[in-house]
Structure formats: C-alpha cells, structure tokens
Amino acid sequence: MAAVAVTAGVTGTANAAPAADPVPYTVVSGSTNGVIKGAPIAPQKAAAQLRADAEKRGAFYESPVSAMPGALSGNGSSQAEMPTTPAGAWLDDCLASTEATTPKGRVYNRFNWCQEVRYRADFTEIVDGEPVHRGTSYLTFQGAGIGYNDKRATRVFWRVKPGSVSYNWGLFDYFAPRRMPLAVGVECSQSSVSCTVSKGAATMEWQQWANFGWTHWDVFGHESGATSLNNPDKVSFTGWFFTLDSSNAKYKAPRTQTQPIGIRCDSATYFNIGTKRYPYACIYSGALPFLTYNAADGSNGQVARHIRDAQSAPDTTYPKEWHPKKIPGKWAANAGERAEPLHRVDRDGQFGRSNENWKRSACGQNTTVGNPWAPYYTPTTGLPATTAPDQQCDEYPFGSTWEGAADPDHDFSVRWVDKSHNASAGYRLLEFYVNDRILRYEPNFLGGTPSGPSADPFWVNIN
C-alpha cells in the first residue's frame, strides 16, 4: 500500500537539488496546513462542514456493536483506563485500509481514528547567504486517536512505523541525519477557548524516534467552545493536527503541519448502558454512521425484515395511507440512493410520547376509546389484530426518532413481531446510540429538516 506523504518543504539551489523519493508518495501539504487559530466554530456550521466533507470523501462506517465505550476509554470508577498505546485488532484493521493513508486518515468508528503518513524533510544549510540542499530524510508515521467517554477529550497517539526511516545525504554525512532533532507535537485548530492540549512537543533524535514506540497527548474540547444558545448538551466542534519540526543550528527543514482532524465534544447526561454512565465525550464525527440489522438473525430478524419492507416497499405495510408512503432512514453508500436520515429524540419526552400515541393508534392498542385504532386510523387502515402469543407491535422509524410515527413530513410502518425479537432489536439500538454517541435532537415542533448542534443524522442498513 503506497503511503501518503507530508513534505517539509522542497528547497535547494540548481546544483544541489533534493534527492528523489525512495518510495512513491502523494504530497498532502506543504510546510503548513493553512490553519489560523481563531474563535470557536459555530456548532451548526461545523457539523454541516464535517458531514459535507465525509460525503465528499465517501467516509462512512458500520456501527461497532461489540465495542462498548467502557472498553475503549474512560477513567471513571467502573470503566477501563485510557491506554497508553493504541495497539489492538481495531488499529491493525484501521491502518490496513487505503483510507488511513489519506490526508484526513480514517474514522474507524466514532471513538477511534487512525492514519499512516509518509513524512519527508529536506534539509538546507546557509552557505554564503544562500540555502543549499544537504540531504533528505524520510519516515512513515502512524497516528491514532481514541475518544474518552467520561470527559471532553480524545487521546492522540504518534509513532514512527518500524523500519520506515531512511536517509539520503552525502557520503560523509552518516551521523548528521541520524542525530538531527525531530520535535513532534499536537496543536488545536481553534483558540484555547475551545481546545487545549495536555503537553507540548516531544523532541528526540531521528535515530531515537525510529526505535521509541508510541507517544501520546490528550486534546480537550471545552464547554466554553459551545457557542450556540439552543445547546443543552454543550456541543462544541474543534480539531487538532500533528506538527513536525526538524532543525538545528546548522541544518534547517521547514516546520510541517498535517491536515486538521475534526472532533465533536459534548456534555450530554443521557448516555448509559445499565449502571454505567458516560456523561462527557469527544468523538470523531468525520464519517457517516449507520446501524445494521441482519434479516436472518435468530434474535431480532423479525424486526430487521420489518425495517427492510418498510424501507423498500412502504406501501405494502400498515398503517394504510391515502397517498404513497415516504419512509426515511435507508442506508446506501451512494448518496443518490440513500434515503433521508433519522435523528434521535428523547423517547420519554413530548415528541417521543407523541410517536407512541400514533403508533398505538396504528396498532389498534388505544384502549381508552371505543375504536382501538382511534383517533388516527380505523380497522381498515390500521394494523389487524393478532391472536398469536407473545407479540409486540414494532414501529419503524423508531419511536426514539424525530422521523417517527408523529412526524408530519414522513410516514411509518407497524408490524407484529415476537416480544423477544423486539427486545433484542431495541437493545441493539440502545447500544448503537451509546457506541456512536448519537445526540438527542431538540425539536422545535415546526417540522422541516433537523438542524443545530444536536442534529446527529444516522441511517439503518439491513443485510
């Protein structure tokens, strides 16, 4: 797999040109990434930019059902400690992908990010007032990120890929390139109002970095960066980037910065699995998340098949409508084939309760009036009753979404499924919400497309 590269400048005189690259690479940036640190990014604007960038790059991922946040990060009393190295199966899989070698790296899931980048430094010496190229040094570095889920931070890791360092200097310059200092650091792409880093750059000689292993920094996204007024979860967006600086009194190479990597931080209090709570987090939101159910799954396949039919053949489902039904949420990698997304809401809040009322009417479960399908449906348009044992009325889109049964802009579907399948699918959805840190949208009951800092779109895929 060809490595992408960050070059620390290409300088020199006509009779002292930089050496040819020992491996093919694509230049990511010059000596800087153009970042000018400024005011916090407005959350709504930042979220839109991240989603547009993810769409442009085709960046998306399937929700990691087996990776609970407590097993990934955290310093809480009942959670695993944040590791000092990112090694693991997820990192190997992440770094093996082509996307890891791109300027933005790969968002493996919302709590994990990785990148593998080729770095080239061209060193000059000032001779008679002019820069003369003296040598070129190369390395491939690997970066990784793991988001916390008990504070507003992410841990960022960096190391030189073993065996990747090489030097192209003069015949008598064996020691000079190996002893050149290399300072590696992490900086925020916004001001300290939004973001700070736990420590400064780490400096060692090139030959030391080649055998050192991982080093790390914590990047904090502060509540003070949450600039939107309608922002109860204190959502803020910021970013960070690596810096590389290799110079001494004699030889100089331009300072290099990688492309900024965006993170979203929040202080939402409603994320929990059982007794474990995750009240703060910073996640990598530069990819589109989708939840997958399997139609052949013995534990929740009935729900999966219901969702499949609702997405692909909505007019065959109950309740019956007088118009062609429009049901959102279907995932497709091609944006043109993808349906409108879903947005989470509080299932126990006003909008969630309204979804439940519409669902009960469609299912014929409204026992407070003479017609069980009232007030919205009839025995003809609502779901026929069932006498099968242990059945529950399942709805799609989920009752915990803005696009649920009460949404005036979309339609919905209901079907009888086994109680155990419904429970399994519901727990799977809860895992998805927590694993992917899906925020609750704060609706304004005016309809339209959800927007604002808490609008966190997702999709559902059926295998």
Secondary structure, 3 states (H helix, E strand, C coil): CCCEEEECCCCCCCCCCCCCCCCCCCECCCCCCCCCCCCCCCHHHHHHHHHHHHHHHCCEEECCCCCCHHHCCCCCCCCCCCCCCCCCHHHHHHHCCHHHHCCCCEEEECCEEEEEEEEEEEEEEEECCEEEEEEEEEEEEEEEEEECCCCCEEEEEEEECCCCCEEEECCCCCHHHHCCEEEEEEEECCCCCCEEECCCCEEEEHHHHCCCCCEEEEEEECHHHCCCCCCCCCCEEEEEEEEEECCCCCCECCCEECCCEEEEEECCCCCEECCEECCCEEECCCCEEEEEECCCCCCCHHHHHHHHHHHHCHHHCECCCCCCCCCCCECCCCHHHCCCCECECCCCCHHHHHHHHHHHHHCCCCCCCCCCCCCCCCCCCCCCCCCCCCEEEEEECCCCECCCCCCCCCCCEEEEEEHHHHHHHHHHHHHHHHHCCCCCCCCCCCCCCCCCCCCCCEEEEEC
